[in-house]
């Protein structure tokens, strides 16, 4: 890659960051015309992380309820069943 191409890519990446940070845009990064990543505003990232935490909490509560209903297995039993 020539120096001029590297400068263009850096400028494009800096523009994507600015658009996300200051324009509150979600910017797709593409390679060979295919979207491979995204630059998102920090508030979007925080929302995604909060949603993931909420999903994890719901899953954990469901697993706990199932363990309370059916009984829990020890780690040794689970490892043995998995052949570990």
Buried (B, 14 or more C-beta within 10 A) or exposed (E): EEEEEEEEEEEEEEEBEEBBEEEEBEBEEEEEEEEEEEBBBEEBEEEEEEEEEEEEEEEEEEEEEEEEEEEEEEEEEEEEEEEE
